[in-house]
Amino acid sequence: MVPAMVESVEMMMRKWREEETREVDISKEFTFMTSEMISKTAFGSSYSEGEKVFNMLRQLSIITGRNAYKTKIPVISDLFKNSDDRESDKMEKEIQDFFLRILDQRKRETTREAH
């Protein structure tokens, strides 16, 4: 896990050296680096592979915040979903599919290494 983290930091530092004459948005860079570390250590993939999932998670948090104080009637809200509910259901399915694909890939790699 530590080597993956070191690799992500080194990659960020190389990028900064190449762009030393330009201003760097540190917040954006650290967000990217953190996401890269999570992707590598937890899923064995790069941030670019999981970028769509991170964006969907960010969008889900916005939808959740937007709907946090709305009152929903249990049966009716299940039958008549608003656009936020439909969008979040779709993203939830895509996120689950992504993680299942990563887990299947890791399982195949582990099985291959064991043989």
C-alpha positions in Angstrom: 0.0 0.0 0.0 2.8 2.4 0.9 4.6 2.0 -2.5 1.4 2.9 -4.3 1.0 6.0 -2.2 4.7 7.0 -2.8 4.2 6.4 -6.5 1.2 8.8 -6.6 3.1 11.5 -4.7 6.1 11.1 -7.0 3.8 11.3 -10.1 2.3 14.6 -8.7 5.7 16.0 -8.0 7.0 15.2 -11.5 3.9 16.9 -13.0 4.6 20.0 -10.9 8.2 20.1 -12.0 7.2 20.0 -15.6 4.8 22.9 -15.0 7.1 24.9 -12.7 6.4 28.2 -14.6 2.6 27.8 -14.2 0.4 28.3 -11.1 -0.9 25.0 -9.7 -4.3 24.6 -8.1 -3.2 22.7 -5.0 -6.7 21.7 -3.9 -7.4 20.1 -7.3 -4.1 18.4 -7.3 -4.5 16.9 -3.8 -8.0 15.8 -4.7 -6.7 14.0 -7.7 -3.7 12.5 -5.8 -6.0 11.3 -2.9 -8.4 9.7 -5.4 -5.4 8.1 -7.2 -4.2 6.6 -3.9 -7.6 5.3 -3.0 -8.0 3.7 -6.5 -4.6 2.1 -6.4 -4.7 0.8 -2.8 -8.3 -0.3 -2.6 -9.1 -1.4 -6.2 -5.7 -1.9 -7.9 -6.6 0.5 -10.6 -5.7 4.1 -11.5 -7.7 7.2 -10.9 -8.4 7.5 -14.6 -10.2 4.2 -14.5 -12.3 5.2 -11.5 -12.8 8.8 -12.4 -16.3 8.2 -13.6 -17.1 6.6 -10.2 -15.6 9.4 -8.2 -17.6 11.9 -10.3 -20.8 10.0 -9.7 -20.1 9.8 -6.0 -19.6 13.6 -6.0 -22.9 14.0 -7.8 -24.7 11.6 -5.4 -23.5 13.7 -2.5 -24.9 16.8 -4.2 -28.2 15.1 -4.7 -28.2 13.9 -1.1 -27.6 17.4 0.1 -30.3 18.8 -2.1 -32.9 16.2 -0.8 -31.7 15.9 2.9 -34.6 17.9 4.3 -37.4 16.8 1.9 -40.2 14.8 3.4 -41.0 11.6 1.6 -44.0 9.3 2.1 -42.6 5.7 2.0 -45.0 4.0 -0.4 -45.8 7.0 -2.6 -42.1 7.9 -3.0 -41.4 4.4 -4.1 -44.1 4.5 -6.8 -43.5 8.0 -8.1 -39.8 8.8 -8.2 -38.6 12.3 -8.9 -35.7 13.0 -11.2 -33.2 13.0 -8.4 -34.3 9.6 -7.3 -34.1 8.2 -10.8 -30.7 9.7 -11.3 -29.3 8.5 -8.0 -30.7 5.0 -8.7 -29.0 4.9 -12.1 -25.7 6.1 -10.6 -25.9 3.6 -7.8 -26.3 0.8 -10.3 -23.3 2.0 -12.4 -21.2 2.3 -9.2 -22.1 -1.2 -8.1 -21.3 -2.6 -11.6 -17.9 -0.8 -11.6 -17.0 -2.3 -8.2 -18.2 -5.8 -9.2 -16.1 -5.6 -12.4 -13.0 -4.5 -10.3 -13.6 -7.3 -7.8 -14.1 -9.9 -10.6 -10.9 -8.7 -12.2 -8.9 -8.9 -8.9 -10.4 -12.4 -8.3 -9.2 -13.6 -11.7 -5.8 -12.1 -11.2 -5.5 -13.7 -7.8 -6.6 -17.1 -9.2 -4.1 -16.8 -12.0 -1.3 -16.0 -9.6 -2.2 -19.0 -7.4 -1.8 -21.4 -10.3 
